[in-house]
């Protein structure tokens, strides 16, 4: 690693454990030395042979793949191996040569095998703390990942067979040079650096100093992030949720977990998912982002919903005078998805994205801290390349890759002469609640409770992070939501896979109708409709708000995250195309958001300042070429 620390930088890349199979970056091949003549086999005539005549710097790969397979690069080889079934991969491919042993144990191969076979029905994850047969080493404690072990455990349904299944213990090979194998390991084994966690520029306000009027005027209306310290400390969720408690109320409930790098989602019981979190060291681990927890396990909802309305009255849809959670007028089943239980292993999280449907959000860590990085609307983060229409985004596939590749560029962005374009950062702790305004790019990394700021991350690297979040529409973003529902129909999310939900083509019309029909009440308990002085029925509760929002929506976007192309402005007849961006760039890039065009642009510029997608879709991962000694 590099021993010199730049300003705001760190002393090279520290890692938590060595590559389990001994792989090195391909650049290291230039430092490989040929064997001495005494180590070289005698030639056929019995005379010593020159080592250089037999030696190849990439000999393990050259000999291990043979004349045909060695013509492929490592990514192509992995693609071919992805068509091989588990037993053949384990007992055939991995036994064929040293190089194929390493390639055949590529973690993503075994993950995809498990998800394709058991992802929809669920699978069992062995408790990593059950170390009866482990040797006590870091490898024996699950430091190498767990997908091959998961496959083996679920492949043998008989309990008698399972009792003799041992965890996989990797063998380190010499002479393996591969950016493909090394990069994925580096991006999952890096240690958190002090400078990644030390900057705090998001406004932080004690809960005792926050009022509904202040929150709305200073933060919601100005679309500014704010961390409200101590806002959730009285919630039963914050006070009671431990692993044991969660298992007691939801152990056998099934939850859905996904990853931008995985081909399919997975169904986990909470017990199995917590075991997975304890053993996972993937580059982009499966992240439990479950929208059904409130119906599947009502106790979890009970543990925070009422307390939220008491401690954070500005987020109480029943009493907020400025309008809150306006999608709620559609009814629970008909509205887009809006609340999630979020669980993931340490150093998991979400890559840069903008929240869906122009909504604001709040996020409350319950177990473990979260590190947040924000970029203002219209300012694209380094390493993120959205297509002009906002449908696709090219970006690093994992959080680790972004930090290792683009951190220096991020540090430079902190110094932007225009302070309005500078990124904001903070660490949210259990007991805090963070307001996430609409249109802001943001990345989140789970950093646990025991990582040390001011030194290389320490403590136990296994563990779990738990949080709650809700997305909502209020008076402050209603005009942008209405404009979005009209002009970005193909980007509307949270309703397409639910038959009872209002579908994107109808959502704008139905939302307006429902808002206009909400009546004012003189008594919530009696539900009596309010009358004016002449005894006529008064206007609806949100009529004035809706009328103002309609006028603002017609004038244009209130947030710089979205820019209309001429052909897609509301009322143009092509509003459902969903284009956003600078019209001058339409001729330079295809509007289909293809990976090739975005990657070509990525080589020319480190950032893009035009257009933002509603949600970040990891379309590709970058490449590394290291030469570490």
N, C-alpha and C positions, 0 to 999 in steps of 0.2 A: 504494500500500500504506500501511499504518499505520506511522508513524514512531515511535510510542510503544510500548515493550516493557513488558508487564505482568510481574508476578512469575512466574518460571518460564516466561515466554512468549518470543516472538521478534518481531523488527521486521517485521511484515507477512508477505506471501507472496512470497518470491523464487522466480523461475522460471528454468529452464535455457535456454529459448529462447522467442521470441515465437510467438503463434498464427500458423501458416503461412498461413492464409487471411484473417487480419485480423479475425476475429470478436471481438466485445466482449460483455460481459454485458448482458442486456436493460436493466438499470437505467441504463446509460449513454445510452440513447435520450433521457433527460430533459436531457442536456447537449448534444445535437446542435443545431447552429445552422443556420438556413435560409440558402441562398445569397444573396449580394447581388443587388440588382436588375440589375446589369450582367452577371451570369452567367446570368440567366434569359432564355430564348428569347422573342422577340417574339411577341405574340399574333397571331391570324389576321388582324386588321385592320391590322397593322403598328405598333400602338402598344405601348409598354412595358407589361408586365403586372406586377401586384404579385406578389412572390415568394411571399407567403403563400397566394395563390390556387392555386398549382401545386404547392407543396412539401408533402410528407408526411414526418414524422419517420422513418418506417420505409419510406421510398420504395423502397429496393432490394428489400426483400421484397414490398412492396405491388405494385409493378409487375412484379417478376420471377416472381411466382406467378400473377398474373391473378385474376379475380374469384372463381374457384371454389376453387383450391388454397389461396389465402391465408386461407380460412376455417378451415383446419386449423392446429393448433399444430405445432411443429417435431417433436415426438415422433411425432405421427400421420403427418407427412410422411415421416419416416424409415421408418416401418412400411410405407407404400405403396411407397417406393423399394426396400425389401428384396425385393419381388417382381419386380424388373426384372433382366434378365440383364446380364452384364458388358459386352458390346459396346454394347448399347443405353444403358447407364448412362454409358459413357465417351464415345461419339460422339453421343449424342442428348441425354440429360438434362443432362449437364455443359456442353453447348454452348448450352442454351436461354436462360439468363439468368445474371446474376452470382450471384443467390442460389442458383439450382439448381446452379451450378458448385461452390459451397461445400458445399451439402447432398449433392451427388452424390459428393463426395470424403470424406464422413464415413467414418472409418477402419473402423468396425465393419461397414459395408456390404460393403466389399471383403474383410474377413476372413471374413464369412459366405459370400460367394460362393466363396472358395477352399476353405473347409472342406466345403461341401456338394458341391462337384465333385470334390475330390481328397483330402479328409480321411482317408478309409478306405484309399486306395491309396498315399498319400504324394505329396509334391510337392517340387520343387527350390527352394531359397532361394539366391539369388545372393549371392556373397561381397561384403559391403559394402565391403571394403577394395580391391575392384577398382574404382578411381576413374578409369579412363582417360578417360571422357567427362564426369566431374564438373567443375564449375567451381571447386571448392575452397571453396565457401561451406558454411555449416552445413547448409543445405538439401541441397546436393549430397552431403554426407556422411551422409545418412540420418536427419537430425534429425526428419523429419516422419512417420516410420513407413514400413512397407514393404509393406502388403498389396496395394495396387494394382500395385506392381512385381512382387510374387510372382504375381499373377493374370496379368499380361501375359507374364511369363517362361514360365509353364507353359501358357498358352493357345496359344503358338506352338511346336509341337514341333520345327520345323525349326531345326537349328543355324545355317543360313545366315540365317534370319530373325532369330534371336536376336542375331546380331552387330550389328544396327542398332537394337536396342531400347534406348532411353535411359531412365534413371530419371525418374520424374515430378518435375517442378519446380513447386511450387505458386505461384500468383499471389495476392498479397494484395489483397483487395477492401475498399473503403471502404464504410461504412454497413451492415455486417452486425452485427445485434444479436440474440444468441441465447444463452439460458442453456444450451440443449442442446449446442450446439457448443462454447461456452466452458467449460462444466463438465468435459466429457470431456478437453479440452486441459489445463485446470488440474490435474486429478487425475493426469495423466501427466507433467507438466512441472515440478512443484514441486521446489524444492531442499530437501534435508534440512536441518532446523534444528538448531542445537546442543543445545537443550534436549530434543529427541527422543532424543538418544543419550547424554546425560550422566549419567543416574541409574542406579545399580547397587545393587539391593536384594536380589537373589537370593543366597543363601549361596554363597560361592566357596571351595572347598577345594583345596589342592595335591594332586596325585595321590599324592605320597609320604606324605601324612597320612591317606589313605583306606584303610580295611580293609573286608572283607566284613561283619564284625559291625557296624562303625560305620555303614556305608551302610544296612544293613537297619534297625538300631535307630533311627538319628537321622533318616533320610530316607524310606525305603520305608514303614516301619511308621507313621510320622507323616504320610505323604503330603505331603511337603514338597519343592519343587524344589531342586536343588543343581547348581551348575556345577563340574565336576571339572577343574581346570586341568592341562593337560599329559597327560591320560589317554590320548590317542591319538597323541601325538607320535612314537611309535615304529612306528606302523602303516605298512606300505608304501604304503597309499593316501595318507596325509598327506605322506609323503616323496617319492612318485613321480608322483602324479597332476598332470599339467599338461595343457593342451589337446592338445599333441602326443602325449603318452602315451595319453590317452583315445582320440584318433583312431586311434592305431596298433593298439589292441586292440578298438575297437568302432565304427570309422568307418561301416561299412555295416549295422550292426545297427539295427533299427527299434525306436523307443521311442514310448510313448504320452504325449501332453501334453494337458492340459485347462485350462479356465478357467471360473470361475463365470459369466462374461459371455458365453461362446461357446456356440452352440447344439449343437455337436458336438465330440468329441475329434479330435485329429490324430495321424497316424503320421509320425514324422520319422526319418530317419537322424541319427546324432549329428552328422555334419558339417553337415547342413542346419539342425539345431536350433541349433548354435553360431553359424552365420551369422545365424539369426533373432534370437538373443540380442544379437548385436552391433548389429543395426539396429532392434530393436523399441523403440518409445516409447509403447506402448499403456497405457491406464488399467489394464486387467486382463490382462496378457500370458498367453499359454499357458504353463503350468508343467509341466515334465516330472516326473511323479510315477510312476515305473515300478516295478511289482512283479515283473517277469519278468527283471530284469537278471541275477540269479544263474544262471538256466538259459540265457538267451540269450548271456551273456558270462561264463562261470565265472571268468575271470581277475580280474574286478572283485571277486567274492566272495572269491577267494583273497587279495586284497590287504588284507583287513581281518579276516576271520572268525577265523582262528587267533590273530592278534595281540589281538583283542578279548578272547578267553578268557584270554590270558596277562596282559594289562595290567589288565583289569577282571574279576577272578575272580567278583565278585558277579553278573555276567551270564553266567556259564558254566553252562548248563543241565545239564551232566554232573556237576558237583561242588558246586553251590550247595546248602548244607544246608537253606536256608529255602525251597527250591523256586523255580525260575526257568524261564520259557518253558514253562509247563505245557501250553499248547495243542500243544506239540510231540509229546505222547503220541498225538495223533491221526494223525500221519504228515504228511509234507510236502504231499502233494496234497490231503488231506482237511481240513486245518486252514484257518481263515480267513486271508486275506492278512495278512502281518505285517512284511515288510521292503521298503524302497523306496530306489531311487536318486532323488535330488531334484536337479534342475538348473533354473536359471532366470536370466533377466537381472537385472542390478542393479535394486534397488528393486521387484522382484517379491516374492512371498511368499504367505502364506495369511492370510485374514481370520480373525476370532475363531471358534474351534471347540473342541469337546471331543473327545478322541480316541475312536475307536470301541470298542464292546463292553466298556466299563469297563476298558480296558487301560492299563497304564503304558507309557512309551516312553523310549528314549534317542535323542539326536540329536547327530551329530558333523559339524560343518562341515569340509569338506576343502579347498575353494577358496572364499575370501571369507568375510567375517564375517556373522553373523546377529544382528539385534536382536529380542529377545523381550519381550513384555508378557504377564504372567499375571494372571488374576483368580481368587480362591479359589473352591472349590466352593460353589454357592449364591449367589454374588455376580455378578450379570450385568453385563458391561461396558457403559459408556455407548454408546448407539447400537445396541445388540443387543436384539432383542425376540423371544424364543422363544415359540412357541405353547404352551398348557398341556400338550399331549400330547408336546411335544418333537420332533414330526416336522418342523416348519418353523421357520425363523428369518428374521425380517426384519432386514436390516442393510445398511450401505453395500456397494456392489458391489465396491469396490476399497479397498486399503490407503490410497492417497492421499486418498480421500474421507473415510475415518475420521479420519486425522490432521488434515485441514483443518477438519473439522466438529466433532469431539468431543474434541479435545486438551485444551481448557480444562476440560471436565468431568472428564477423566481426571486432570488436575493436582489438581483439588479432591478427587478420591477418594484421592489420596495422603495427605490430611490427615484421613481418617476417624478419629474418636476411638477406634473399636475397631480396634486394629492388625491383628486377625485378618481384617478385611475390606479391608485396603489392597491395592492391586495390587503386584506385584513385577516388576522389570525387570532385564535384563542384556544384555550383548553377548557372544556366544560366538565365539571365534576358532578358526581351524584349529589342531588340537592339543588342543582342549578337547572334553569330552563333557558334555552337559546331560541331567539326569534330569527327565522330564516326568511328574508323578504323574497318576493317573487322576482324572477329574472336574474338572480345572482348565481354565477357558477360557484360550486363549492365541492370540496373534497373532505372526506371524513376518515380518520384512522383511529381505531381502537387501541389505546395505549395502556390499558390496565391501571392498577392502583399502585404498582410497586416499581415502575420504571423511574430511574434516577435522572433528574434534570441537573446538569452540571457535570456529568460523567457519562461514560458509556453505559447504555441501558443495562440494568442489572435485575436481580430478583428472579423469580420463577417465571419463565417465559410461556408456560402453559396457562390456560385459564379461559375465562369467558367474559364477554361484555354484553350487557343487556340495556336496552333503551326503549323508550316509547316516543312515537311521533304522530302528529296529525297535520294534514294539509287542509287549508280552508280558504274561503272567499269572504272578504269583508268589503265595507264601503270603499276602502282605500285602493283595492285592486279590481273592483267590480267592472270598471270600464274596460280594462285590459282583458279580463276574462271574457266579456261579451264579444270583444273584437276577435279574440283568439278562437272562440267557438264558431264564429262566422268565417274566419279566413284560414284556419289551420285544422280543418276537419280531420284530415288524415293523420294529424299528430295528437289528437285527443286520446287519452289513455284512461285505464281504470274501469272500463265498462264493456269492452268488446267481447270478453269471454264469459260474461254473465248474462243469461237470457232475460232475467228480470230487470236488468239495468237499461236505462234509456240509451239508445245507440247514438254514435257521434252525429249522424245526419240530423237527428231530432233534438239533440241536447240543448242547443241554443234556444230554439223555439219553446221547448217545454220548460226550460229554466226561467225564461221571461214570463211565461204564463203563470207558473207557480209563484213567482215573486209578486206579481200583480194581484194575486188572489189572497195573499196573507192579510188578514184583517187586524185592525187594532182592537185591543180588549180593555175594558174598564176594570175587569177582574179576571186574572188568569185562572182562578179556581172555578169561576162560573162561566168563563168564556163568552161574556156578553159583548156584542159588537158595539163599537162606539158610534154615536150619532153626533152630527153637528148641531148648531143652534136652531136650525129649522126642522130638526127631526129627521133629516136625510142621512142616509148611510155615509159615513166618512170615507175618505180615500184609504186605500190599503196601507198597512204598516210601512211597507217599503216602496210605495209608489213614488214619492219624491226622490228617494235614493236611486231608484231605477231610472227615472227620467233624467237625472243629472248624469248618471253613468252612460246612458244612451247618447247624450250630447257629446260627452267627452270621447266616447268610442268612435263617433263619426269624425271627430277632429284629428284623431291619430292615436298612436301608442303613447301611453304615459311612461313607459319604461324602454330604455335603449336596447334591451335584449332582442327586440323584434323590429325588423324593418321590412316594409312591404315592397315587393317588386310591382311595377305598374300593372302587370297582368293579374295580380292576385289581391289587389285592394278590395275590401268589402264593397260589393255592388258591381264589380267588374264583370261578373259572370264566370270567373275562373277562381273564385275564392277558395274552392276546396283543394287546390293544388298544394297549398301549404308552403309556398316559397317565402323565404326571408333572406335578406342580405343586401349587398350593394348592387344595384342594377348594372353598374359599369363592369362588374365581374362576370355577368351571366355568360358572355361569349368566351371567357377564359376557362370555365369549368362546366362540365356537364351537370345538369340538375338532378341526375339520378343518384348522385352521391356515391359513385363507384369507388372502390378502394384504390384502384390504380390512379385515378385523377387526384385523390386526396394525398396519396403518398408522394406523387410527383410534386405537388405543391409543398409538401412538408420539407422536401429537399431544398426548396428555394427560400423558405422563410421559417423562422422559429415561432411565429405566432400569426394568428389571423384576427383581424379586428372587426370583421363583418359577419353578423348573423349569429344566432344561437339556437341550438336545438332545444326542444322541450325536455328531452332527457338524453343523457349521454349514452350512446351505444358503442361499447368498445369494438371497433371494427378491425383492429389490427394491433399488433404489438411491434415495437421498434426492435432494432437489433443491436447487440453489443459486440464489440471487438476489443477485448482487453489483452494486455500483455503484462500480467502480474508475475513477479518473480517469487 
